[in-house]
Structures are given as C-alpha cells and as structure tokens.
Amino acid sequence: MNKSHYINLFANCIPVKGAKNVIVCDLQRGVYFEIDEVLHQILMEHSNKTIEEIIEVYGQQYEDEIINQLEQLLKEDLIHITGEPHLFPELDLTWESPSIITNMIIEYGDYFEEKEEEIVNDLIKLGVQYLELRFYSQVSYEKLCTILQKIRETKIAGVYLVLQNFPCNDIDKFFAVNQRIMHIMLANVADSEYKNYKNYDKISVVKNTIVNNENCGIICHSSFQVNLELFTESQKFNSCLNKKLSLLENGDIKNCPSMPEILGNIYKSGLAEILNLKNDVLHKYWDITKDQIEVCKDCEFRYICTDCRAFRESDSNIYSKPLKCSYDPYKGKWGDNLRNLDI
C-alpha cells in the first residue's frame, strides 16, 4: 500500500452515520457494510490527507490497525488508493422522476367494473411506474387475467399482487404471460399448500387472510432496500409516500390506504383531477424526509428503509417515529415490541 497516496471511496459506496453505528451503502451491489466510527472519521474527515498523514494524526502506534482496516475495505471493494483523488467526483444524489405519480395502490372493489377504463387511462396520464393490486376477497382467474391484460397496455414497469388464493394451477405459465409481475403476496394459504409455492422467489405466503390495509407499515431488516433509487429519493422526499396515490376498496382516494385523510372518491372525481385539487395535502407528507423524523434521523438505516406516516408512535405528531419499527439506533439493537401490536 502506497502511503503517499489517498484513500478514495468508490462513488457508489456512501457512509451513513447513526447515533451508535455506521454503515457504508454500496448502491451498485445492493448491500451495506458496518464500519466503526474511527474508520468513518478517517474516510470522511481526512479524505484530503495521504495515508501517511492520517497515520500521523492518530499516532504511529495505530499504524498497523489503520492499515489492516484499510486493507479490509480494499478487499470488500469499498475503496481504492489513488494519487489523484480529484479525478473521482462524488455521486450526484439528485432524485428526479418524469412521472406525476410513480407508485399506485389499488384495492379492488365494486367500483372497478364501472370505472376500469377511466382508471387505466389515468394510470397512463399520471405516468405510474409501479402498481400494487390488492384483492381482499377471492378473484377468478378470468377476471385477474382481464385486469392484467389492461395493465400490459400501459407503460407500468412492475406489478405487485395481494391475493387471497392463487387462481391458477400453472404458475410458470402465469408468470410467463405476465412478465411485469414483480411479487405476489398470497394470503390464507393452508399448511398443505406451502410446498406449491416454496420454489418461487416472487411469491411469499402468509397463513392469515388479509382483509384490509391495517397489515402494512411493518419496518424490519428484511424490508431494507439498498439501491440508488431509494437512497437518492430519501434525501429530499418521503421514502413511502412521495408521488404515491391509493384507490381504496370503497372508492376513496388517499395518499396511502392507511392514512386518515381522504382526498376524494372515484365516483365523483378522477385520479388526475384529485391531484390538482389536493396538491397541498399530498405535499404535506411527500416532503417529510427521514432526517426530519424523530429517532429515524439518528438511524444509520434511514436512507435504505421505507417510512410509515400512517402508523406512528404519536398520532398528533406527523414527525413521530413509525409505530411498527422496533429498532433502537441509540443502542444499535432490534426489539420485540411488535408482539404487542395488532398487526
């Protein structure tokens, strides 16, 4: 290791410091690494110093330890050593989207038969990229295929399904025809049926029936997403509610199905029309970042974690910590308080 050279983090590897712990998010490989606070200090506060100068700052007695830690970062492909650090600019963390709405949740209801064409046209107008379709009762294979055929006529990139049963015996054929489906949540699955789905990464199963939107908002380690899209959006916008719109089973239109504010109803107003009328209400939540939320602002996972403003520890405080998150960034530990919640 040339001690006259500089340490340079790869642009896609970005440290995030919490109250107790520090992680480096590798936005290219989709993983994160834990590092200690001293190493974070070296990477962030002494990036303009050569390795030799950094050793002088901490003292010669720590040289071996510093070199060993840097070699570990090299092994993990988080840093490189260079004599010309000015040639490696930082990653631009600006987030932009041409879509008026990027994410849409639709709870299937009686309104759909009457309003289907209007809804699909609005999805196109709004530039929706990802759609989640929730069926709280059993749906026939024919009806599901008809709806998905309409979706294929749009530019929606990804579809998530919540189903109470899988209405098709040929799962492989279903995915082959509907290649935009990214994930299916299957509810009400009997123990004897688990084996039918265990080999499909795109299918997750739960035993209970999902009958409403009270099951969402759970924040856990498995829900983290380390990617450029979420990381950059989280810098300036809410990681759950930004550019999201939801159509509920009864026709009500909300930012999120679990939020209390009703923006309108599909029987009275179209989705695009609602956006023009309720733009100020939506931006009230769209612009809340994790850096503004209590406790979350001190968490090392804040830019790879989705937020929840619907279920908060304090209903009267829109900046309150998500109710269904048990992580304590001040101790660096997960708790088990979710056991006491009705989720």
C-alpha positions as a Markdown table, in Angstrom:
| # | Residue | x | y | z |
|---|---|---|---|---|
| 1 | Met | 0.0 | 0.0 | 0.0 |
| 2 | Asn | 1.5 | 3.3 | -1.1 |
| 3 | Lys | 1.3 | 5.5 | 2.0 |
| 4 | Ser | 1.9 | 8.7 | -0.1 |
| 5 | His | -1.5 | 8.1 | -1.8 |
| 6 | Tyr | -5.0 | 8.9 | -0.8 |
| 7 | Ile | -8.0 | 6.8 | 0.3 |
| 8 | Asn | -10.9 | 7.2 | -2.0 |
| 9 | Leu | -14.4 | 5.7 | -1.5 |
| 10 | Phe | -16.0 | 4.4 | -4.7 |
| 11 | Ala | -18.7 | 6.9 | -5.7 |
| 12 | Asn | -21.4 | 4.3 | -5.2 |
| 13 | Cys | -20.2 | 3.5 | -1.7 |
| 14 | Ile | -21.7 | 6.1 | 0.7 |
| 15 | Pro | -21.3 | 6.1 | 4.5 |
| 16 | Val | -24.3 | 6.8 | 6.7 |
| 17 | Lys | -23.7 | 7.6 | 10.4 |
| 18 | Gly | -26.3 | 6.8 | 13.1 |
| 19 | Ala | -26.3 | 7.6 | 16.8 |
| 20 | Lys | -24.3 | 4.4 | 17.6 |
| 21 | Asn | -23.4 | 2.6 | 14.4 |
| 22 | Val | -22.1 | 3.5 | 10.9 |
| 23 | Ile | -22.8 | 1.6 | 7.6 |
| 24 | Val | -21.5 | 2.0 | 4.1 |
| 25 | Cys | -24.2 | 1.6 | 1.5 |
| 26 | Asp | -23.0 | 0.0 | -1.8 |
| 27 | Leu | -25.6 | 1.3 | -4.1 |
| 28 | Gln | -24.3 | -0.7 | -7.1 |
| 29 | Arg | -24.2 | -4.1 | -5.5 |
| 30 | Gly | -27.2 | -3.6 | -3.3 |
| 31 | Val | -25.6 | -4.3 | 0.1 |
| 32 | Tyr | -24.3 | -2.5 | 3.1 |
| 33 | Phe | -21.3 | -2.9 | 5.4 |
| 34 | Glu | -20.8 | -2.0 | 9.0 |
| 35 | Ile | -17.7 | 0.0 | 9.9 |
| 36 | Asp | -16.6 | 1.6 | 13.2 |
| 37 | Glu | -16.7 | 5.3 | 14.0 |
| 38 | Val | -12.9 | 5.8 | 13.8 |
| 39 | Leu | -12.8 | 4.4 | 10.3 |
| 40 | His | -15.8 | 6.6 | 9.3 |
| 41 | Gln | -13.9 | 9.6 | 10.6 |
| 42 | Ile | -10.8 | 8.6 | 8.5 |
| 43 | Leu | -12.9 | 8.3 | 5.4 |
| 44 | Met | -15.0 | 11.5 | 5.8 |
| 45 | Glu | -12.8 | 14.0 | 7.8 |
| 46 | His | -9.4 | 13.0 | 6.5 |
| 47 | Ser | -10.1 | 12.3 | 2.9 |
| 48 | Asn | -7.9 | 15.2 | 1.8 |
| 49 | Lys | -4.9 | 13.6 | 3.6 |
| 50 | Thr | -2.5 | 10.9 | 2.4 |
| 51 | Ile | -2.4 | 7.6 | 4.3 |
| 52 | Glu | 0.9 | 8.7 | 5.8 |
| 53 | Glu | -0.6 | 11.9 | 7.1 |
| 54 | Ile | -3.6 | 10.0 | 8.5 |
| 55 | Ile | -1.3 | 7.8 | 10.5 |
| 56 | Glu | 0.5 | 10.9 | 11.8 |
| 57 | Val | -2.9 | 12.2 | 13.1 |
| 58 | Tyr | -3.7 | 9.1 | 15.1 |
| 59 | Gly | -0.1 | 8.2 | 16.0 |
| 60 | Gln | 2.4 | 5.6 | 14.8 |
| 61 | Gln | 1.2 | 3.1 | 17.5 |
| 62 | Tyr | -2.0 | 2.7 | 15.5 |
| 63 | Glu | -0.4 | 2.3 | 12.1 |
| 64 | Asp | -0.9 | -1.5 | 11.9 |
| 65 | Glu | -4.5 | -1.2 | 12.9 |
| 66 | Ile | -5.3 | 1.5 | 10.4 |
| 67 | Ile | -3.5 | -0.4 | 7.6 |
| 68 | Asn | -5.4 | -3.6 | 8.4 |
| 69 | Gln | -8.7 | -1.8 | 8.3 |
| 70 | Leu | -8.0 | -0.1 | 5.0 |
| 71 | Glu | -6.9 | -3.4 | 3.5 |
| 72 | Gln | -10.2 | -4.9 | 4.6 |
| 73 | Leu | -12.1 | -2.1 | 2.8 |
| 74 | Leu | -10.0 | -2.8 | -0.3 |
| 75 | Lys | -10.9 | -6.4 | -0.1 |
| 76 | Glu | -14.5 | -5.5 | 0.1 |
| 77 | Asp | -14.2 | -3.2 | -2.9 |
| 78 | Leu | -15.4 | -0.2 | -1.0 |
| 79 | Ile | -12.3 | 2.0 | -1.5 |
| 80 | His | -9.3 | 2.4 | -3.9 |
| 81 | Ile | -6.0 | 4.0 | -3.4 |
| 82 | Thr | -5.1 | 6.8 | -5.7 |
| 83 | Gly | -2.6 | 9.6 | -6.2 |
| 84 | Glu | -5.1 | 11.7 | -8.0 |
| 85 | Pro | -8.3 | 11.8 | -5.9 |
| 86 | His | -9.6 | 14.9 | -7.8 |
| 87 | Leu | -10.3 | 12.6 | -10.8 |
| 88 | Phe | -13.1 | 10.8 | -8.9 |
| 89 | Pro | -16.1 | 13.1 | -8.3 |
| 90 | Glu | -18.8 | 12.2 | -5.8 |
| 91 | Leu | -22.1 | 10.6 | -6.9 |
| 92 | Asp | -24.9 | 13.1 | -7.8 |
| 93 | Leu | -27.7 | 12.3 | -5.3 |
| 94 | Thr | -30.3 | 14.4 | -7.1 |
| 95 | Trp | -33.6 | 12.4 | -7.5 |
| 96 | Glu | -36.0 | 13.2 | -10.3 |
| 97 | Ser | -38.9 | 11.5 | -12.0 |
| 98 | Pro | -40.9 | 12.4 | -15.0 |
| 99 | Ser | -44.0 | 10.7 | -13.5 |
| 100 | Ile | -46.6 | 12.7 | -11.7 |
| 101 | Ile | -47.3 | 9.5 | -9.7 |
| 102 | Thr | -44.7 | 6.8 | -9.5 |
| 103 | Asn | -46.5 | 4.3 | -7.3 |
| 104 | Met | -50.2 | 3.4 | -7.2 |
| 105 | Ile | -52.1 | 1.1 | -4.9 |
| 106 | Ile | -55.5 | -0.1 | -6.0 |
| 107 | Glu | -57.8 | -2.1 | -3.7 |
| 108 | Tyr | -60.2 | -4.0 | -5.9 |
| 109 | Gly | -63.8 | -3.1 | -5.2 |
| 110 | Asp | -67.3 | -2.8 | -6.7 |
| 111 | Tyr | -66.4 | 0.5 | -8.4 |
| 112 | Phe | -63.8 | -1.2 | -10.7 |
| 113 | Glu | -66.3 | -2.7 | -13.2 |
| 114 | Glu | -67.8 | 0.8 | -13.9 |
| 115 | Lys | -64.6 | 2.8 | -13.7 |
| 116 | Glu | -62.0 | 0.4 | -15.1 |
| 117 | Glu | -61.3 | 2.2 | -18.4 |
| 118 | Glu | -61.2 | 5.6 | -16.7 |
| 119 | Ile | -58.7 | 4.3 | -14.1 |
| 120 | Val | -56.4 | 2.7 | -16.7 |
| 121 | Asn | -56.4 | 6.0 | -18.7 |
| 122 | Asp | -55.5 | 7.9 | -15.6 |
| 123 | Leu | -52.7 | 5.5 | -14.8 |
| 124 | Ile | -51.3 | 6.3 | -18.2 |
| 125 | Lys | -51.7 | 10.1 | -17.8 |
| 126 | Leu | -50.0 | 10.1 | -14.4 |
| 127 | Gly | -47.1 | 8.0 | -15.7 |
| 128 | Val | -47.4 | 5.4 | -13.0 |
| 129 | Gln | -44.4 | 3.1 | -12.9 |
| 130 | Tyr | -45.3 | 0.6 | -10.2 |
| 131 | Leu | -48.8 | -0.7 | -9.4 |
| 132 | Glu | -49.9 | -2.8 | -6.4 |
| 133 | Leu | -53.2 | -4.5 | -6.8 |
| 134 | Arg | -54.9 | -5.8 | -3.6 |
| 135 | Phe | -57.7 | -8.3 | -3.7 |
| 136 | Tyr | -59.3 | -8.8 | -0.2 |
| 137 | Ser | -61.6 | -11.5 | -1.5 |
| 138 | Gln | -61.1 | -14.3 | -3.9 |
| 139 | Val | -60.8 | -13.3 | -7.6 |
| 140 | Ser | -61.4 | -15.6 | -10.5 |
| 141 | Tyr | -58.5 | -16.4 | -12.9 |
| 142 | Glu | -60.5 | -14.9 | -15.8 |
| 143 | Lys | -61.1 | -11.6 | -14.0 |
| 144 | Leu | -57.4 | -11.4 | -12.9 |
| 145 | Cys | -56.2 | -12.0 | -16.5 |
| 146 | Thr | -58.5 | -9.4 | -17.9 |
| 147 | Ile | -57.2 | -6.8 | -15.5 |
| 148 | Leu | -53.5 | -7.7 | -16.1 |
| 149 | Gln | -54.2 | -7.5 | -19.9 |
| 150 | Lys | -55.2 | -3.9 | -19.4 |
| 151 | Ile | -52.1 | -3.3 | -17.4 |
| 152 | Arg | -49.9 | -4.7 | -20.2 |
| 153 | Glu | -51.3 | -1.9 | -22.5 |
| 154 | Thr | -49.7 | 0.7 | -20.2 |
| 155 | Lys | -46.1 | 1.6 | -19.6 |
| 156 | Ile | -46.3 | 0.3 | -16.0 |
| 157 | Ala | -42.9 | -1.4 | -15.3 |
| 158 | Gly | -43.8 | -3.5 | -12.3 |
| 159 | Val | -46.9 | -5.0 | -10.7 |
| 160 | Tyr | -47.3 | -6.3 | -7.2 |
| 161 | Leu | -50.3 | -8.5 | -6.3 |
| 162 | Val | -52.0 | -9.3 | -3.0 |
| 163 | Leu | -54.2 | -12.3 | -3.4 |
| 164 | Gln | -56.3 | -14.5 | -1.1 |
| 165 | Asn | -55.7 | -17.5 | -3.3 |
| 166 | Phe | -53.8 | -18.3 | -6.4 |
| 167 | Pro | -56.4 | -18.8 | -9.1 |
| 168 | Cys | -54.2 | -20.8 | -11.5 |
| 169 | Asn | -52.7 | -24.2 | -11.4 |
| 170 | Asp | -50.0 | -23.4 | -13.9 |
| 171 | Ile | -47.8 | -20.9 | -12.0 |
| 172 | Asp | -45.0 | -21.0 | -14.6 |
| 173 | Lys | -47.4 | -20.1 | -17.4 |
| 174 | Phe | -48.9 | -17.3 | -15.3 |
| 175 | Phe | -45.5 | -15.7 | -14.8 |
| 176 | Ala | -44.5 | -16.2 | -18.5 |
| 177 | Val | -47.6 | -14.4 | -19.7 |
| 178 | Asn | -47.4 | -11.7 | -17.0 |
| 179 | Gln | -43.7 | -10.8 | -17.0 |
| 180 | Arg | -44.2 | -7.4 | -15.3 |
| 181 | Ile | -45.3 | -9.1 | -12.1 |
| 182 | Met | -42.5 | -8.5 | -9.6 |
| 183 | His | -44.1 | -10.1 | -6.5 |
| 184 | Ile | -47.2 | -11.8 | -5.2 |
| 185 | Met | -48.3 | -11.9 | -1.6 |
| 186 | Leu | -50.5 | -14.9 | -1.1 |
| 187 | Ala | -52.8 | -14.8 | 2.0 |
| 188 | Asn | -54.9 | -17.5 | 3.6 |
| 189 | Val | -52.5 | -20.3 | 2.5 |
| 190 | Ala | -53.1 | -23.7 | 4.2 |
| 191 | Asp | -50.1 | -25.6 | 5.5 |
| 192 | Ser | -50.7 | -28.3 | 2.9 |
| 193 | Glu | -50.3 | -25.8 | 0.1 |
| 194 | Tyr | -47.0 | -24.2 | 1.2 |
| 195 | Lys | -45.0 | -26.7 | -0.9 |
| 196 | Asn | -46.7 | -25.5 | -4.1 |
| 197 | Tyr | -45.0 | -22.0 | -3.8 |
| 198 | Lys | -41.7 | -22.6 | -1.9 |
| 199 | Asn | -39.7 | -22.7 | -5.1 |
| 200 | Tyr | -40.9 | -19.3 | -6.4 |
| 201 | Asp | -38.9 | -16.3 | -5.3 |
| 202 | Lys | -41.6 | -14.0 | -6.5 |
| 203 | Ile | -44.2 | -15.5 | -4.2 |
| 204 | Ser | -44.5 | -15.0 | -0.4 |
| 205 | Val | -47.2 | -16.7 | 1.6 |
| 206 | Val | -49.0 | -16.0 | 4.9 |
| 207 | Lys | -51.5 | -18.1 | 6.7 |
| 208 | Asn | -53.9 | -15.4 | 7.7 |
| 209 | Thr | -56.5 | -13.7 | 5.5 |
| 210 | Ile | -55.6 | -10.1 | 4.6 |
| 211 | Val | -58.9 | -8.3 | 4.6 |
| 212 | Asn | -57.8 | -4.6 | 5.0 |
| 213 | Asn | -54.9 | -2.2 | 4.9 |
| 214 | Glu | -54.1 | -2.5 | 8.6 |
| 215 | Asn | -51.3 | -5.0 | 8.0 |
| 216 | Cys | -48.9 | -2.6 | 6.4 |
| 217 | Gly | -46.3 | -0.3 | 8.0 |
| 218 | Ile | -44.1 | -3.0 | 9.4 |
| 219 | Ile | -40.4 | -2.0 | 9.3 |
| 220 | Cys | -37.8 | -4.7 | 9.7 |
| 221 | His | -34.4 | -5.7 | 8.5 |
| 222 | Ser | -35.7 | -7.8 | 5.6 |
| 223 | Ser | -37.6 | -4.8 | 4.1 |
| 224 | Phe | -34.4 | -2.7 | 3.6 |
| 225 | Gln | -33.6 | -1.8 | 0.0 |
| 226 | Val | -30.1 | -0.7 | -0.8 |
| 227 | Asn | -30.3 | 0.9 | -4.2 |
| 228 | Leu | -29.7 | 4.2 | -5.9 |
| 229 | Glu | -33.4 | 5.0 | -6.5 |
| 230 | Leu | -34.5 | 4.8 | -2.8 |
| 231 | Phe | -31.3 | 6.3 | -1.4 |
| 232 | Thr | -31.5 | 9.4 | -3.6 |
| 233 | Glu | -35.3 | 9.8 | -3.2 |
| 234 | Ser | -34.9 | 9.6 | 0.6 |
| 235 | Gln | -32.5 | 12.6 | 0.6 |
| 236 | Lys | -35.3 | 15.1 | -0.1 |
| 237 | Phe | -38.6 | 13.1 | -0.1 |
| 238 | Asn | -40.6 | 10.6 | 2.0 |
| 239 | Ser | -39.5 | 7.1 | 1.2 |
| 240 | Cys | -43.0 | 5.7 | 1.3 |
| 241 | Leu | -45.5 | 8.5 | 0.4 |
| 242 | Asn | -43.7 | 10.6 | -2.2 |
| 243 | Lys | -45.6 | 10.5 | -5.6 |
| 244 | Lys | -47.9 | 7.8 | -4.3 |
| 245 | Leu | -51.6 | 7.6 | -4.7 |
| 246 | Ser | -54.1 | 4.9 | -3.5 |
| 247 | Leu | -57.6 | 3.9 | -4.5 |
| 248 | Leu | -59.5 | 2.1 | -1.8 |
| 249 | Glu | -62.0 | -0.7 | -1.9 |
| 250 | Asn | -64.9 | 1.7 | -1.3 |
| 251 | Gly | -63.7 | 4.1 | -4.0 |
| 252 | Asp | -62.0 | 6.6 | -1.7 |
| 253 | Ile | -58.7 | 8.2 | -2.9 |
| 254 | Lys | -55.9 | 8.7 | -0.5 |
| 255 | Asn | -52.1 | 9.2 | -0.4 |
| 256 | Cys | -51.8 | 5.8 | 1.4 |
| 257 | Pro | -54.7 | 3.4 | 2.1 |
| 258 | Ser | -53.9 | 3.5 | 5.9 |
| 259 | Met | -53.7 | 7.4 | 6.1 |
| 260 | Pro | -56.7 | 9.2 | 7.6 |
| 261 | Glu | -57.0 | 12.0 | 5.0 |
| 262 | Ile | -59.5 | 11.3 | 2.2 |
| 263 | Leu | -58.7 | 13.3 | -0.9 |
| 264 | Gly | -61.9 | 12.4 | -2.8 |
| 265 | Asn | -63.8 | 9.5 | -4.2 |
| 266 | Ile | -63.6 | 7.8 | -7.7 |
| 267 | Tyr | -67.3 | 8.1 | -8.2 |
| 268 | Lys | -67.0 | 11.9 | -8.0 |
| 269 | Ser | -63.5 | 12.7 | -9.3 |
| 270 | Gly | -60.9 | 11.1 | -11.4 |
| 271 | Leu | -57.4 | 10.4 | -10.1 |
| 272 | Ala | -55.7 | 13.1 | -12.2 |
| 273 | Glu | -58.4 | 15.7 | -11.1 |
| 274 | Ile | -57.8 | 14.9 | -7.4 |
| 275 | Leu | -54.1 | 15.7 | -7.8 |
| 276 | Asn | -54.9 | 19.2 | -9.0 |
| 277 | Leu | -57.4 | 19.8 | -6.2 |
| 278 | Lys | -55.4 | 18.3 | -3.3 |
| 279 | Asn | -51.8 | 19.0 | -4.2 |
| 280 | Asp | -51.1 | 20.9 | -1.0 |
| 281 | Val | -52.4 | 18.0 | 1.2 |
| 282 | Leu | -50.2 | 15.5 | -0.7 |
| 283 | His | -47.0 | 17.6 | -0.4 |
| 284 | Lys | -47.6 | 17.8 | 3.4 |
| 285 | Tyr | -46.4 | 14.2 | 3.6 |
| 286 | Trp | -44.4 | 13.8 | 0.3 |
| 287 | Asp | -41.7 | 16.2 | 1.6 |
| 288 | Ile | -41.2 | 14.6 | 5.0 |
| 289 | Thr | -37.7 | 13.0 | 5.0 |
| 290 | Lys | -36.2 | 10.5 | 7.4 |
| 291 | Asp | -33.8 | 13.3 | 8.5 |
| 292 | Gln | -36.9 | 15.1 | 10.0 |
| 293 | Ile | -38.5 | 12.2 | 11.8 |
| 294 | Glu | -37.9 | 11.5 | 15.4 |
| 295 | Val | -35.4 | 8.7 | 16.1 |
| 296 | Cys | -35.2 | 7.9 | 12.4 |
| 297 | Lys | -33.0 | 10.9 | 11.9 |
| 298 | Asp | -30.4 | 9.3 | 14.2 |
| 299 | Cys | -30.6 | 5.9 | 12.5 |
| 300 | Glu | -27.9 | 4.5 | 10.2 |
| 301 | Phe | -30.6 | 2.8 | 8.1 |
| 302 | Arg | -32.6 | 5.9 | 7.3 |
| 303 | Tyr | -31.8 | 6.0 | 3.6 |
| 304 | Ile | -32.4 | 2.3 | 2.8 |
| 305 | Cys | -35.6 | 2.0 | 4.9 |
| 306 | Thr | -39.1 | 2.8 | 3.9 |
| 307 | Asp | -41.1 | 5.1 | 6.2 |
| 308 | Cys | -44.6 | 4.9 | 7.6 |
| 309 | Arg | -46.6 | 8.0 | 8.4 |
| 310 | Ala | -49.9 | 6.1 | 8.8 |
| 311 | Phe | -48.9 | 4.2 | 11.9 |
| 312 | Arg | -46.9 | 6.4 | 14.2 |
| 313 | Glu | -46.0 | 6.4 | 17.9 |
| 314 | Ser | -47.8 | 9.7 | 18.3 |
| 315 | Asp | -50.9 | 10.3 | 16.2 |
| 316 | Ser | -50.7 | 14.0 | 16.9 |
| 317 | Asn | -47.1 | 14.4 | 15.6 |
| 318 | Ile | -46.5 | 13.8 | 11.9 |
| 319 | Tyr | -42.8 | 13.6 | 12.6 |
| 320 | Ser | -43.2 | 10.8 | 15.2 |
| 321 | Lys | -41.2 | 7.5 | 14.8 |
| 322 | Pro | -43.0 | 4.7 | 12.9 |
| 323 | Leu | -45.0 | 2.6 | 15.3 |
| 324 | Lys | -44.1 | -0.7 | 13.8 |
| 325 | Cys | -40.4 | -0.3 | 13.9 |
| 326 | Ser | -38.6 | -1.9 | 16.9 |
| 327 | Tyr | -35.0 | -0.8 | 16.0 |
| 328 | Asp | -33.2 | 1.4 | 18.6 |
| 329 | Pro | -30.4 | 3.4 | 16.9 |
| 330 | Tyr | -29.1 | 4.6 | 20.2 |
| 331 | Lys | -28.4 | 1.0 | 21.3 |
| 332 | Gly | -28.0 | -0.5 | 17.9 |
| 333 | Lys | -30.4 | -3.3 | 18.6 |
| 334 | Trp | -33.8 | -4.6 | 17.4 |
| 335 | Gly | -36.5 | -5.0 | 20.0 |
| 336 | Asp | -39.6 | -7.2 | 20.0 |
| 337 | Asn | -42.3 | -4.6 | 20.7 |
| 338 | Leu | -44.2 | -5.7 | 17.6 |
| 339 | Arg | -45.5 | -8.6 | 19.5 |
| 340 | Asn | -47.8 | -6.3 | 21.4 |
| 341 | Leu | -49.3 | -4.7 | 18.2 |
| 342 | Asp | -52.4 | -5.8 | 16.4 |
| 343 | Ile | -50.7 | -6.4 | 13.0 |
